[in-house]
Amino acid sequence: CGLVMAASTEDPLYDTAGGYESSDVEEDENEQSLKFDILPELQQQLEQIIWFHPYLSRHQSDSLLRAAEEGVYLLRKRRKGWGLYSLDIKYRLSVKHFPVTLTEDGILLGGGRLFPTVLVFIEHFKSTPLLGDESGSFVECKYPYPREVHEFDMYHTVTCHFLYGDIESDDDEQDMTLVGYSAASKEGYICKQGGRRKSWKTRWFVLKDSHLAYFPNHKSKKPIRILKLDEIVHVLGDDSTKHFRIVLPWRTFFLEAPTPQSKKEWVDILRWKLEELKKKKKPTTKGSTKP
């Protein structure tokens, strides 16, 4: 099997050998244009891998993989920066994180191995490679964790730690873990338009069980308002912007997430919650029994 020396800046681990060296040679316009043509195509191909999870956070990934067999791995986006991904692998009682970066030359794994195409990247993992960190530990990539599973159903039984921190920061390493929730829940800062004054204010939203509440900030214990999910009529927000709407019979809430991806995550989990509530409300047909 192949051997790759890779290290994670998330773990935090690092590899002083290899890396991407900058060049003092200026590139002409044709070369720059070629980069802009290649990188989006490379990104699209990479994100079509069946074990890529576009909306999985680091902590949800950790929660899923900790319950998995050793050697199970998946690819997810990192929270900050374009073209930055993480290869997460179950190793003993923990989860190892190896950075994956898109470059104009291909896909860079850790600090050393460069794959020129997505196909070469995929074929490499079919050979169950070993990934090594600077501590001398080697992790065998045995089983890919596929994207097309009912992950939200699993999240009900998984508890993970969500991060509170600077609302301007979207970086995994700069936050502090304060509390754990079911991974079927979600919380975070969202800008909300007022009902009367129409001014925008940032609020801390918490989606848990069958309620969506918002607070002045993440330290507040008393919510400003609690919305019952079974009263929500629609969750609108299929465009590429950061804006979405929650429609109730008595009011429409206009919201703005920090990023388009964050908006997508909120819309997805809210819609899933609504579908689950509808399933529970459906009457069950029972056959008649004789006395």
N, C-alpha and C positions, 0 to 999 in steps of 0.2 A: 504494500500500500504506500501511497505517497506521503512524504513528510514535509510539513510546512511549518516554518518558524514564524509564529504570529503572536501579537500581543495586543491587549486592549487598553485603550486610554480610559475606558469606562470602569474597569475593574478596581482600581487603576493599575494596569500593568503596561510595560512598554518594552520595545525591542530596539536596542541601539544599533543593531546591525541592519543594513539595508535602509529602505525608506525612499522617499521621493526627493530627488535633488533638483534644485532650481537651476535655470540656465540664464546666463547673461546675454545670450544671443537673441536678438529681437526677431519675432516671427512676422512674416508678411501677411497681408490681408487675406490671401488665399488660405493660408494655414489656419488663421483665426476663424475664417468662415467654415473650414472643414471641421473644426472642433465643435462649433455650435450645431453643425449638422449631425455629428456622430453622437454626442453626449445624450440628447433627448431620445434617440433611437436605442442607445444602450440602456438607458433608464427604463424605457418601455419593455424591452426584452427581459431585463432583470426582474421587473415587478410582475412578470407573467409566470415566473417559476412557481410551481404548485406549492412549495413550502415557504413562500413569501407571505407575510401577514402585514398588510398595510396599516391597520389601525390598532395594532397591539403595542401597548406601552412596555417599557422595560420591566415594570413590576408585575404586570399581567403575565408577561412571558416567563418571568421567574416563578410565578405561582403555578403556572401550567407545567413547566419543565421539572420543578421540584417533585411533582407527583408522578413523573414519567420514569421510564427505564433509562439507565445510564447510556449515554450515546445518542439520545434523541436530540435533534437540532432543528432550528428554524431561522429564517431571515426576517428581520423587521427593520423599519425605519428608525433612525435615531431622532430625537426630539428637536434637534437644532441643526440647521444647515442643509442645503441641497446636495444630493448625491452622497449622503452619509447614511450608512446602514450598520446593523450589528448582527453578527452571526452568534446566536445564543445556543449553548450546548449543555446538556445535563452531564455533570461530572461529579461522581460520588454523591455527597450530600449538598452540593451547591450547583450553581449555574455559572459557566464561564462565558464571557462576552468578548468577541473578537471583532474589531472594527473592519468594515468593508467600505471602500471608497471608490466612487466612479472618477476616473481620470480620462484624459484624451487618449491615453495609451491602452485603456482597458479597465479591468476591475482589480483593484489592489486589496489584497487580504492581509490584514495586520500591517507589519512594517516591511514585508519582504516579497511575498509571492504576487506576481502580476499575471492575470489571465487576459489574453487579448480579446476574447469574445465570451458571451454568456454561455454558449454551447460548451466551450472548453471548461468554464467554471462549473457547469452542471456535471459534465463527465468526470471531473476531478472528484466530486463528492460521491459519485457512484462507486468509486474505488475505496470507500470508507477510509479516508485519509486520517492521519494523526496531526493534530494541531498542538504546537508546543508554546508555552509561555516562558518568560525569562526566569521563572522559578525552577524550571526543569520538569514541570508537569506536562504530560502528554495526554490529550483528550482524543478519543477515537470517535469519529462521526459515523454512527451506525444507521440511524433511522431518521429520515426526514419527517417532520410534523406537518401534515398537509393542511392547507388553508381551508379546504372545503369540508369542514366538520361543524357541528352545531356547538361552537365554542361558548356561546352565551349560556347554553344550558349547563355547561361545565362550570361557568363562573359562579353560579349560585352556591356551589359547594366549595369554592376556593376563596380564601381570605388573603388579601395582599395589602401592602402598605402603600398608601398614596402620599404624595409629597406636597408639603406646604412650603412656600418660599416666596421670593421676589416675583411679583406678578409680571414684571418686565422680562424675567429670565425664563428661558425655555430649555435650560441645561440640566441634565440629570445630576451632575456632580455637585451642584451648588445649592441643593435643597436639603431640608431636614425632614425626616420621617417622624410624624407625630401620632398618627392613629391609623388603625386598620379597618377597612370596610370589606364587605363582600365585593368581589370583582364584577358582579352584576350591577353594582352601583357606580356612580361617577360623580366627581365634584371638580370645581374649578371656577376661575374668574370669568365672568361674561359681562359685557356692557349691555345695559337694559335701558330702553327708552321709557320715560315716565308716562303715566296714563293721562295726566292733566297738563303738566308743564312741558311735556315732550323733550325734556332735557335728558342727556345720556349720562348714566352713572354706572360705575363698575360695582358689581355685586358678586358675592361668593355663592355659587349654586351647588346644591347637593341633591343628587338623585338617588333615592334609597327606597327599597320596597315599592310601594305604590304611590309615592309622593315625590314631588319636586319642590324644594324649598330654596329660598334665597335669603342671604344674610348680608349685613353691612360689610363684613370681611370674614376671613377664615378663622379668626379668633372669637368671633361673636357666638354666643350660645343661644340667643333668642332670634328666631327667624323673623324677617319682615313680613313674609307671606308664605303660606304653604299651599301648593296646588295639588289637587287630587288627579292622578293620571287618568282615572276613568271619566273625568270631565273634559279631557282634551279631545277635540274634534279632529284636528289636523296638526301635523308638524311639517312645515313647508321650508324648503331650502335645498333644492337640487342643483343650484347653479354653482359656479366656481368661486363665489365671493365668500366673505366671512359672515354674512348676514343670514339669519333664519327667523322663522316666526312660529309661535305656538298659539294655535287658535282654540279658544274656548267659547262657549255660547255667549258669555257676558263680556269678553274682552280678547283682543289679539295682542300678544306680547311680541314686541320687536326687539330682537337680540343680535348682538355682534360678538362672535367668538374671537379669541386672539389670532387664530390662523384659519385658513380654509380647511385644513385637515382636522383641526379641533372642532370646527363647525360640523364637519362630516361625521365625526365620532359622536357628537351630541345628537345629531339627527338620527343616526343609525340606532343608537341604543334606546332613544325615546320611542322610535317607531317599533322596535322589537318589543319593548315593554308594553306598548299599546296592543300589539298583536297577541302577546301572552295573556293580557287581561281579557281580550275578546274570546280567546279559547276557553278560559276558565268560566266565562259567562254563558257559553253555549250549553243548552240543556242536554243532559244525557238521556238516551232512550233506554229504558229498562223493560225487559220482557216480563210479561205477567207470570206470576207463579200461582200454582194451585195450592189451596190450603191443605 
